[in-house]
Amino acid sequence: MKSKLKEVALCTVAALTAIGLGAIDRIQHDRQANAFLIETCKSQPQLAECKARKEAAKSIRYTFNGQEFRDGSPVSAFGANE
């Protein structure tokens, strides 16, 4: 009975370790891909991926301390209708 329990515990630990390593690998890959895209967009902003990224950033709206922000900038009376 103890050996079965030990086998199950070891298999569980191995599975959780593999899942954790897979998640870390995926996060690192996503970071590298994002860094590559940032560097590419700095040097070639006319690319379709860079234009789509810029447009997506413009559509982000949030409110902080009662002030509305769009694209990281506070909304003024002049730019409220953009």
Order of alpha helices (4+ residues) and beta strands (2+ residues): alpha-alpha-beta-beta-beta
